Amino acid sequence: MENNTVFEADANIDEEIRSRSRPISTHRGRSRRGHKVTTTVLGGVDANEGTEEAPLLSRDPRDDDSSSSNSTDSLDNLPWWKKPSVFWLLPSFALTTLAFGGLVVPRINLILTLICRQRLQERAINDPGFQFNAIILGGDNPQCNTPEIQSLVAKFTLYGNLIGGILSAVTSPKFGALSDRYGRTKLLGITTSGLIMSEVITIMVATNPEVVSYQWLLLGFALDGLSGSFAASMAITHSYATDCTPPERRNVVFGWFHGCLFSGIAFGPVLAGYIVEATGSLVKVFYVALGCHLLFVISVVFIIPDSLSRSRQMAAREKHRLKTVRGLRTDQTWADKLQITNLFVPLRVLYPTGEGSSRAVRRNLVALAAVDTTMFGVAMGSMTVVVIYAEYMFGWSNFDSSVFLSVVNICRVCNLILVLPLVTRFIRGRTTGNQRSSGMDKLDLGIIRVAIIFDTLGYIGFSTVRSGKLMILSGCLASIGGMGSPTLQSSLTKHVPPDQTGQLLGAIGLLHALARVVAPTIFNLIYSVTVGKFSQAVFVCLASTFGGAFILTGFIRPYGK
């Protein structure tokens, strides 16, 4: 019942705002416009035509003008340097992802080194006869390659992910919804600020390990979580891309951004390795990353044009204000007030039940969100474990781990920026440029299923291979599954109207944040318990999780052409 109220209120508020901005000539026109607004806002299928086979969004020709204006909103008349485009955002996004990827291995090894140093020092204090070689920050330290130290590192990263994930779960949907009302670029700057503060703390700990305890790194996780973390940044980035891209090309454009992300993870470690070799200092990598994040904030706040015009932002704020006023009641009970603070309230956007919605929309939204969260959770849960496992199992050095990540992610990038666009172009043909969406199609569903299959095969390989070369080959096989994530998220945006894109992707950010808490907690715990006994157990669990995601795709039904 509460969802009915929320979505029916959207329709009424849209009608009220539009009636203020232009006159209505006839009762017939007023009725039709109100009907159209209801179906559009509700994600909607016409309530009188809402069958399983109907398009997800109305295609009434009389609605095209409104839909088009909703998307462009006079932005076509702007000069090129003020016109929003994904090509404005891609270069600066690529820079910050390069910094993000470059710190994956150095951060793990920094934590490993600091924990190992403290553990060995404590042992030397308790046992005066115990001696150990000096621990070199960022160097090869064979004395740290023990199951005990590996377990401590896994647990510490678990605590960090718990702190950051819980806080991100609270803030991500709020930042996503705010981006609908105050613009994408401003919120991107805010979400990156926490990452900047986290890097500052890391530099302080790395440069003064004898004074500043490595436990302070947990504060960095907390600040990153409060700003929404990387999940919120990706959600708002995808919202920006959605504003600028017609539905049939969104999976390709989302693939570009994911390609930037994995390019950063592929080439970042290599560049980080060269920086360490050239300077002889692991800390210099964190200084360079800090500079990249600062440049990104400057570019999104002062240079890149926002994808939402001022008029669209003001309309969204007015709509939110009216919804808030209508939702206020003088007779609110304690249960009503508790509902306002409910962490899961943003997930309502995934289950619209008011007039104009349909069972098909709800089923697809829930199933797509579940599959996307599962795949994201596996990726987050395995990111650290794969590196720690490979270094322990095959005796890899910092350089070997960097090469592994680079090769695997280069394969992933090639699939995202070459294979995915070619497949989409070959099957769908040229884009029409129309912003009206009729839902996901069979191509989207096929790509999702193929991606899950290759991910599963890759993780089965991780659990069975016994050589470093085959480990890399298994990673390349799993990299083909990288096409699944952008396709899933672009498919989600095809089920809601444009003014709910930020809200939807913010809700997905909430699910990602929860997955960031649950998945690493489970998989790091499994590895810490089984390492040295059956170290491959974690990969068996990860492959089984992908099998569950494939089963969930059976509940998804394609629509449109």
C-alpha positions as CSV (number, residue, x, y, z in Angstrom):
1,M,0.0,0.0,0.0
2,E,2.8,2.4,0.8
3,N,4.3,1.8,-2.7
4,N,0.9,2.6,-4.2
5,T,0.9,6.0,-2.4
6,V,4.5,6.8,-3.4
7,F,4.0,6.2,-7.1
8,E,0.5,7.7,-7.4
9,A,1.9,10.8,-5.7
10,D,4.6,11.1,-8.4
11,A,1.9,11.2,-11.1
12,N,-0.2,13.8,-9.3
13,I,2.8,16.0,-8.6
14,D,4.0,15.8,-12.2
15,E,0.6,16.9,-13.4
16,E,0.5,19.8,-10.9
17,I,4.0,21.0,-11.9
18,R,3.1,20.9,-15.6
19,S,-0.2,22.6,-15.1
20,R,1.7,25.5,-13.5
21,S,4.1,25.9,-16.4
22,R,1.6,25.9,-19.3
23,P,-2.2,26.3,-19.9
24,I,-4.4,23.4,-20.6
25,S,-6.9,24.1,-23.4
26,T,-9.5,21.4,-23.0
27,H,-10.7,18.8,-20.5
28,R,-9.8,16.1,-23.0
29,G,-6.2,17.3,-23.3
30,R,-6.0,17.6,-19.5
31,S,-7.2,14.0,-19.0
32,R,-4.9,12.6,-21.6
33,R,-1.9,14.5,-20.3
34,G,-2.6,13.3,-16.8
35,H,-3.0,9.8,-18.1
36,K,0.4,10.0,-19.9
37,V,2.2,11.4,-16.8
38,T,0.9,8.5,-14.7
39,T,2.1,5.8,-17.1
40,T,5.5,7.5,-17.6
41,V,6.3,8.2,-13.9
42,L,5.2,4.7,-12.9
43,G,7.8,3.1,-15.1
44,G,5.0,2.4,-16.9
45,V,2.8,0.4,-18.8
46,D,-0.7,1.8,-19.5
47,A,-2.9,0.5,-16.7
48,N,-5.5,-0.5,-19.3
49,E,-2.9,-2.2,-21.5
50,G,-0.5,-3.6,-18.9
51,T,-0.2,-7.2,-20.1
52,E,2.9,-9.4,-20.0
53,E,3.6,-8.7,-23.7
54,A,3.1,-4.9,-23.7
55,P,6.0,-2.5,-23.9
56,L,7.4,-1.3,-20.6
57,L,6.9,2.3,-21.5
58,S,4.0,3.8,-23.4
59,R,4.7,4.6,-27.1
60,D,1.8,6.9,-27.7
61,P,2.9,9.4,-30.4
62,R,1.4,12.2,-28.4
63,D,3.9,11.5,-25.7
64,D,6.9,11.8,-27.8
65,D,7.2,15.5,-27.5
66,S,7.1,15.5,-23.8
67,S,9.6,12.6,-23.5
68,S,12.0,14.3,-25.9
69,S,11.9,17.5,-24.0
70,N,12.4,15.7,-20.8
71,S,15.7,14.2,-22.1
72,T,17.3,17.2,-23.9
73,D,15.5,20.1,-22.3
74,S,16.9,22.7,-24.7
75,L,20.5,21.4,-24.3
76,D,20.8,21.1,-28.1
77,N,21.0,24.9,-28.3
78,L,24.0,25.1,-26.1
79,P,27.6,25.6,-27.5
80,W,29.7,22.5,-27.6
81,W,31.7,23.4,-24.5
82,K,28.5,23.5,-22.4
83,K,26.8,20.5,-23.9
84,P,26.9,17.4,-21.8
85,S,28.4,14.3,-23.3
86,V,30.0,11.1,-22.0
87,F,33.2,12.1,-23.9
88,W,33.6,15.0,-21.4
89,L,33.5,12.6,-18.4
90,L,35.4,9.6,-19.9
91,P,39.0,11.1,-19.8
92,S,38.8,12.3,-16.2
93,F,37.1,9.2,-15.1
94,A,39.8,7.1,-16.8
95,L,42.4,9.1,-14.8
96,T,40.8,8.4,-11.4
97,T,40.3,4.7,-12.2
98,L,43.9,4.5,-13.2
99,A,44.8,5.7,-9.7
100,F,42.2,3.4,-8.2
101,G,43.6,0.4,-10.0
102,G,47.2,1.3,-9.3
103,L,46.6,1.1,-5.6
104,V,45.1,-2.4,-5.5
105,V,48.3,-4.3,-5.1
106,P,50.3,-1.6,-3.2
107,R,47.5,-1.2,-0.7
108,I,47.3,-5.0,0.0
109,N,51.0,-5.2,0.3
110,L,51.2,-2.1,2.5
111,I,48.6,-3.7,4.9
112,L,50.5,-7.0,4.7
113,T,53.8,-5.4,5.5
114,L,52.5,-3.3,8.4
115,I,50.6,-6.2,10.0
116,C,53.6,-8.5,9.6
117,R,56.0,-6.0,11.1
118,Q,53.9,-5.4,14.2
119,R,53.3,-9.2,14.6
120,L,57.0,-10.0,14.4
121,Q,57.9,-7.2,16.7
122,E,55.3,-8.5,19.3
123,R,56.8,-12.0,19.0
124,A,60.3,-10.7,19.5
125,I,59.2,-8.9,22.6
126,N,57.6,-12.0,24.1
127,D,60.5,-14.2,22.9
128,P,63.9,-12.5,23.3
129,G,65.6,-15.3,21.4
130,F,63.5,-14.7,18.3
131,Q,65.1,-12.9,15.4
132,F,63.8,-11.8,12.1
133,N,65.0,-9.9,9.0
134,A,64.1,-6.3,8.5
135,I,60.7,-5.8,6.9
136,I,61.0,-3.7,3.8
137,L,58.0,-1.6,2.9
138,G,56.7,-2.7,-0.5
139,G,59.6,-5.2,-0.9
140,D,59.7,-9.0,-0.9
141,N,59.4,-10.3,2.7
142,P,59.4,-14.1,2.7
143,Q,58.9,-14.1,6.5
144,C,55.5,-12.6,6.0
145,N,54.3,-15.4,3.7
146,T,52.8,-17.6,6.4
147,P,49.2,-18.7,7.0
148,E,49.0,-16.8,10.3
149,I,49.9,-13.4,8.6
150,Q,47.7,-14.2,5.7
151,S,44.8,-14.8,8.0
152,L,45.4,-11.5,9.9
153,V,45.5,-9.5,6.6
154,A,42.2,-11.1,5.4
155,K,40.5,-10.3,8.7
156,F,41.8,-6.7,8.7
157,T,40.5,-6.1,5.1
158,L,37.3,-7.7,6.3
159,Y,36.9,-5.1,9.1
160,G,37.7,-2.3,6.7
161,N,35.1,-3.5,4.2
162,L,32.5,-3.8,6.9
163,I,33.0,-0.3,8.1
164,G,33.1,1.3,4.6
165,G,30.3,-0.9,3.3
166,I,27.8,-0.2,6.1
167,L,28.4,3.6,5.9
168,S,28.2,3.5,2.1
169,A,24.9,1.6,2.3
170,V,23.4,4.5,4.2
171,T,24.8,7.3,2.0
172,S,24.9,5.9,-1.5
173,P,21.1,6.0,-2.2
174,K,20.9,9.5,-0.7
175,F,23.6,10.8,-3.0
176,G,21.9,9.1,-6.0
177,A,18.6,10.8,-5.3
178,L,20.3,14.1,-4.6
179,S,21.9,13.9,-8.1
180,D,18.5,14.0,-9.7
181,R,17.8,17.3,-8.0
182,Y,21.2,19.0,-7.8
183,G,23.1,17.7,-10.8
184,R,25.5,14.8,-11.4
185,T,28.8,16.6,-11.4
186,K,28.5,18.3,-8.0
187,L,27.7,15.0,-6.4
188,L,30.6,13.3,-8.2
189,G,32.9,15.8,-6.6
190,I,31.5,15.0,-3.1
191,T,31.7,11.3,-3.5
192,T,35.3,11.5,-4.5
193,S,36.3,13.7,-1.5
194,G,36.1,10.8,0.9
195,L,38.5,8.8,-1.3
196,I,40.9,11.8,-1.1
197,M,40.8,11.9,2.7
198,S,41.3,8.2,2.8
199,E,44.5,8.5,0.7
200,V,45.8,11.3,3.0
201,I,45.4,9.0,6.0
202,T,47.1,6.1,4.1
203,I,50.1,8.4,3.4
204,M,50.3,9.4,7.0
205,V,50.4,5.8,8.2
206,A,52.9,4.6,5.5
207,T,55.3,7.5,6.2
208,N,55.2,7.2,10.0
209,P,54.5,3.5,10.7
210,E,56.3,3.7,14.1
211,V,54.2,6.6,15.2
212,V,50.8,6.1,13.5
213,S,49.3,2.6,13.9
214,Y,48.0,0.8,10.9
215,Q,44.7,0.7,12.6
216,W,44.2,4.3,11.5
217,L,43.6,2.9,8.0
218,L,40.1,1.9,9.3
219,L,39.3,5.6,9.5
220,G,40.1,5.9,5.8
221,F,37.6,3.1,5.1
222,A,35.0,5.0,7.2
223,L,35.6,8.3,5.4
224,D,35.3,6.6,2.0
225,G,32.1,5.0,3.1
226,L,30.6,8.2,4.4
227,S,31.1,9.8,0.9
228,G,29.3,6.9,-0.7
229,S,32.5,5.1,-1.8
230,F,33.2,4.0,-5.3
231,A,29.8,2.4,-5.7
232,A,28.1,5.9,-5.4
233,S,30.6,7.3,-7.9
234,M,29.8,4.6,-10.4
235,A,26.0,5.0,-9.9
236,I,26.2,8.8,-10.5
237,T,28.5,8.3,-13.4
238,H,26.0,5.9,-15.0
239,S,23.2,8.4,-14.3
240,Y,25.2,11.0,-16.2
241,A,25.6,8.5,-19.1
242,T,21.9,7.7,-19.0
243,D,21.0,11.3,-19.4
244,C,23.2,11.6,-22.5
245,T,22.6,8.3,-24.2
246,P,19.6,6.6,-26.0
247,P,18.5,3.3,-24.4
248,E,19.7,1.0,-27.2
249,R,23.3,2.2,-26.8
250,R,23.4,2.4,-23.0
251,N,25.0,-1.0,-22.6
252,V,27.8,0.1,-24.9
253,V,28.4,3.4,-23.2
254,F,28.2,1.7,-19.7
255,G,30.7,-0.7,-21.2
256,W,33.1,2.2,-22.0
257,F,33.0,3.3,-18.3
258,H,33.6,-0.2,-17.1
259,G,36.3,-0.4,-19.7
260,C,37.9,2.6,-18.1
261,L,37.6,1.0,-14.7
262,F,39.3,-2.2,-15.8
263,S,41.9,-0.3,-17.9
264,G,42.8,1.4,-14.6
265,I,43.1,-2.0,-12.9
266,A,45.0,-3.4,-15.8
267,F,47.6,-0.6,-16.4
268,G,47.5,1.0,-13.0
269,P,49.5,-1.7,-11.3
270,V,52.1,-1.6,-14.1
271,L,52.5,2.1,-13.7
272,A,52.6,1.8,-10.0
273,G,55.3,-0.8,-10.3
274,Y,57.4,1.5,-12.5
275,I,56.9,4.4,-10.0
276,V,58.1,2.2,-7.1
277,E,61.1,1.0,-9.2
278,A,62.0,4.5,-10.2
279,T,61.6,6.2,-6.8
280,G,62.4,3.2,-4.5
281,S,59.4,4.2,-2.4
282,L,56.0,2.6,-2.2
283,V,54.5,5.8,-0.6
284,K,55.1,7.8,-3.8
285,V,52.4,5.7,-5.5
286,F,49.8,7.1,-3.0
287,Y,51.0,10.6,-3.6
288,V,50.4,10.2,-7.4
289,A,47.0,8.6,-6.8
290,L,46.0,11.5,-4.5
291,G,46.9,14.0,-7.3
292,C,44.8,12.1,-9.8
293,H,41.8,12.2,-7.5
294,L,42.2,15.9,-7.0
295,L,42.3,16.5,-10.7
296,F,39.1,14.5,-11.1
297,V,37.3,16.6,-8.5
298,I,38.5,19.8,-10.2
299,S,37.3,18.7,-13.6
300,V,33.8,17.5,-12.6
301,V,33.1,20.6,-10.4
302,F,34.6,23.3,-12.6
303,I,35.0,22.0,-16.2
304,I,32.6,19.2,-17.2
305,P,29.0,20.4,-18.1
306,D,26.3,18.8,-16.0
307,S,23.9,16.4,-17.8
308,L,20.9,17.9,-16.1
309,S,19.9,21.4,-17.1
310,R,19.0,24.0,-14.4
311,S,15.3,23.7,-15.3
312,R,15.3,20.0,-14.9
313,Q,17.0,20.3,-11.5
314,M,14.5,22.9,-10.3
315,A,11.6,20.8,-11.5
316,A,13.0,17.7,-9.7
317,R,13.4,19.8,-6.5
318,E,9.9,21.2,-6.7
319,K,8.5,17.7,-7.2
320,H,10.5,16.4,-4.2
321,R,9.2,19.4,-2.1
322,L,5.6,18.7,-3.0
323,K,6.0,15.0,-2.2
324,T,7.6,15.9,1.2
325,V,4.8,18.3,2.0
326,R,2.1,15.8,1.1
327,G,3.8,13.1,3.1
328,L,3.9,15.2,6.3
329,R,1.1,14.3,8.8
330,T,0.5,15.8,12.2
331,D,-0.7,12.4,13.5
332,Q,2.5,10.5,12.8
333,T,3.1,7.6,15.1
334,W,6.5,6.3,16.2
335,A,6.3,3.6,13.6
336,D,5.8,6.2,10.9
337,K,8.9,8.1,12.1
338,L,10.9,4.8,12.2
339,Q,9.8,4.1,8.6
340,I,11.4,7.4,7.5
341,T,14.8,6.2,8.8
342,N,14.5,2.7,7.4
343,L,17.7,1.8,5.5
344,F,15.8,-0.1,2.8
345,V,13.2,2.6,1.9
346,P,15.2,3.5,-1.3
347,L,14.6,0.0,-2.6
348,R,11.0,0.8,-3.2
349,V,11.9,2.1,-6.6
350,L,12.6,-1.5,-7.5
351,Y,9.0,-2.6,-6.8
352,P,6.5,-0.1,-8.1
353,T,2.9,-1.2,-7.4
354,G,0.8,1.8,-8.2
355,E,-1.4,2.4,-11.2
356,G,0.5,2.2,-14.5
357,S,3.1,-0.4,-13.2
358,S,2.9,-4.1,-14.0
359,R,3.9,-7.4,-12.7
360,A,6.4,-7.7,-15.5
361,V,8.2,-4.5,-14.6
362,R,8.4,-5.5,-10.9
363,R,9.7,-9.0,-11.8
364,N,12.4,-7.7,-14.1
365,L,13.5,-5.0,-11.8
366,V,13.9,-7.3,-8.8
367,A,15.5,-10.1,-10.8
368,L,18.0,-7.8,-12.5
369,A,18.9,-6.1,-9.3
370,A,19.4,-9.5,-7.6
371,V,21.7,-10.7,-10.4
372,D,23.6,-7.5,-10.5
373,T,24.2,-7.5,-6.8
374,T,25.3,-11.1,-6.8
375,M,27.8,-10.5,-9.5
376,F,29.1,-7.4,-7.8
377,G,29.3,-9.2,-4.5
378,V,31.4,-12.0,-6.0
379,A,33.7,-9.4,-7.7
380,M,34.2,-7.5,-4.4
381,G,34.5,-10.7,-2.3
382,S,37.2,-12.2,-4.6
383,M,39.3,-9.1,-5.4
384,T,41.6,-9.3,-2.4
385,V,41.4,-13.1,-2.0
386,V,42.6,-13.9,-5.5
387,V,45.8,-11.8,-5.0
388,I,46.5,-13.1,-1.5
389,Y,45.8,-16.7,-2.7
390,A,48.1,-16.5,-5.7
391,E,50.9,-15.0,-3.8
392,Y,50.6,-17.7,-1.1
393,M,50.0,-20.6,-3.5
394,F,52.5,-19.8,-6.3
395,G,55.0,-17.6,-4.3
396,W,54.2,-14.6,-6.5
397,S,56.0,-11.3,-5.8
398,N,54.4,-7.8,-5.9
399,F,55.5,-7.6,-9.6
400,D,53.9,-11.0,-10.5
401,S,50.6,-10.0,-8.9
402,S,50.6,-6.8,-10.9
403,V,51.3,-8.7,-14.1
404,F,48.4,-11.0,-13.3
405,L,45.9,-8.2,-12.7
406,S,47.1,-6.3,-15.8
407,V,46.8,-9.3,-18.2
408,V,43.3,-10.3,-16.9
409,N,42.0,-6.8,-17.0
410,I,43.4,-6.0,-20.5
411,C,41.3,-9.0,-21.7
412,R,38.3,-7.6,-19.8
413,V,38.8,-4.2,-21.4
414,C,39.1,-5.7,-24.9
415,N,35.7,-7.4,-24.4
416,L,34.1,-4.2,-23.1
417,I,35.3,-1.7,-25.8
418,L,35.6,-4.1,-28.8
419,V,33.5,-7.2,-28.5
420,L,30.4,-5.7,-26.7
421,P,30.0,-2.7,-29.1
422,L,30.5,-4.9,-32.2
423,V,27.9,-7.5,-31.0
424,T,25.5,-4.7,-30.2
425,R,26.0,-2.9,-33.5
426,F,25.7,-6.2,-35.5
427,I,22.4,-7.3,-33.9
428,R,20.7,-4.0,-33.2
429,G,22.0,-1.9,-36.1
430,R,22.4,1.8,-36.0
431,T,21.0,3.8,-33.1
432,T,17.9,5.9,-33.6
433,G,18.8,8.5,-31.0
434,N,15.3,8.1,-29.4
435,Q,15.4,8.4,-25.6
436,R,12.1,6.5,-25.2
437,S,12.6,3.1,-23.7
438,S,10.6,-0.1,-24.2
439,G,12.6,-2.2,-21.8
440,M,15.4,-4.7,-22.2
441,D,15.5,-7.1,-25.2
442,K,16.7,-10.6,-25.9
443,L,20.2,-9.4,-26.7
444,D,20.6,-7.9,-23.2
445,L,19.4,-11.2,-21.6
446,G,21.7,-13.3,-23.8
447,I,24.8,-11.2,-22.9
448,I,24.0,-11.4,-19.2
449,R,23.7,-15.2,-19.3
450,V,26.9,-15.7,-21.4
451,A,28.8,-13.5,-19.0
452,I,27.7,-15.5,-16.0
453,I,28.8,-18.8,-17.7
454,F,32.3,-17.5,-18.4
455,D,32.6,-16.1,-14.9
456,T,31.7,-19.5,-13.5
457,L,34.2,-21.3,-15.7
458,G,36.9,-18.9,-14.7
459,Y,36.4,-19.4,-10.9
460,I,36.2,-23.2,-11.4
461,G,39.7,-22.8,-13.0
462,F,41.0,-20.8,-10.0
463,S,40.0,-23.8,-7.8
464,T,41.6,-26.5,-9.9
465,V,44.8,-25.1,-11.5
466,R,48.1,-25.6,-9.8
467,S,50.4,-23.4,-11.8
468,G,50.7,-19.6,-12.2
469,K,50.3,-19.7,-16.0
470,L,47.0,-21.6,-15.8
471,M,45.9,-19.2,-13.0
472,I,46.3,-16.3,-15.5
473,L,44.5,-18.3,-18.2
474,S,41.6,-18.8,-15.8
475,G,41.5,-15.1,-15.1
476,C,41.3,-14.3,-18.8
477,L,38.4,-16.7,-19.2
478,A,36.6,-15.1,-16.3
479,S,37.3,-11.6,-17.8
480,I,34.7,-12.3,-20.6
481,G,32.1,-12.1,-17.9
482,G,32.9,-8.4,-17.6
483,M,30.2,-7.7,-20.2
484,G,27.5,-8.6,-17.7
485,S,27.7,-5.7,-15.3
486,P,27.2,-2.8,-17.8
487,T,24.5,-4.7,-19.6
488,L,22.7,-5.4,-16.3
489,Q,22.8,-1.8,-15.1
490,S,21.8,-0.4,-18.5
491,S,18.9,-2.8,-18.6
492,L,17.8,-1.5,-15.2
493,T,17.6,2.1,-16.4
494,K,15.3,1.0,-19.3
495,H,12.6,0.1,-16.7
496,V,12.2,3.6,-15.1
497,P,11.5,7.1,-16.5
498,P,14.5,9.6,-16.8
499,D,13.7,11.6,-13.6
500,Q,14.2,8.4,-11.5
501,T,17.5,7.3,-12.9
502,G,19.5,8.7,-10.1
503,Q,17.1,7.3,-7.5
504,L,17.2,3.8,-9.2
505,L,21.0,3.7,-9.5
506,G,21.3,5.0,-5.9
507,A,19.2,2.1,-4.8
508,I,21.5,-0.2,-6.7
509,G,24.4,1.6,-4.9
510,L,22.7,0.6,-1.6
511,L,22.6,-3.0,-2.7
512,H,26.3,-2.8,-3.9
513,A,27.2,-1.4,-0.5
514,L,25.5,-4.2,1.3
515,A,27.2,-6.7,-1.0
516,R,30.5,-5.0,-0.2
517,V,29.8,-5.8,3.4
518,V,28.4,-9.3,3.1
519,A,30.4,-10.8,0.3
520,P,34.0,-10.0,1.6
521,T,32.9,-10.9,5.1
522,I,31.9,-14.3,4.0
523,F,34.6,-15.1,1.4
524,N,37.5,-13.6,3.5
525,L,36.3,-15.5,6.5
526,I,36.2,-18.7,4.4
527,Y,39.7,-18.1,3.1
528,S,41.1,-17.3,6.6
529,V,39.6,-20.5,8.0
530,T,40.6,-22.8,5.1
531,V,44.0,-21.4,4.1
532,G,46.7,-24.1,4.4
533,K,44.0,-26.8,4.7
534,F,41.8,-26.5,1.6
535,S,42.8,-23.1,0.3
536,Q,40.6,-23.5,-2.9
537,A,37.4,-23.7,-0.9
538,V,36.6,-20.0,-1.4
539,F,36.7,-20.4,-5.2
540,V,34.3,-23.3,-5.0
541,C,31.9,-21.1,-3.1
542,L,32.3,-18.3,-5.6
543,A,31.6,-20.5,-8.6
544,S,28.5,-21.8,-6.8
545,T,27.3,-18.3,-6.3
546,F,27.5,-17.6,-10.0
547,G,25.4,-20.7,-10.5
548,G,22.7,-19.2,-8.3
549,A,22.9,-15.9,-10.4
550,F,22.3,-17.9,-13.6
551,I,19.2,-19.5,-12.1
552,L,17.9,-16.0,-11.2
553,T,18.1,-15.0,-14.9
554,G,15.3,-17.4,-15.6
555,F,12.9,-14.9,-14.0
556,I,13.8,-12.1,-16.4
557,R,11.6,-11.6,-19.4
558,P,12.8,-9.4,-22.4
559,Y,10.5,-6.7,-23.9
560,G,10.6,-4.3,-26.8
561,K,12.0,-5.2,-30.2
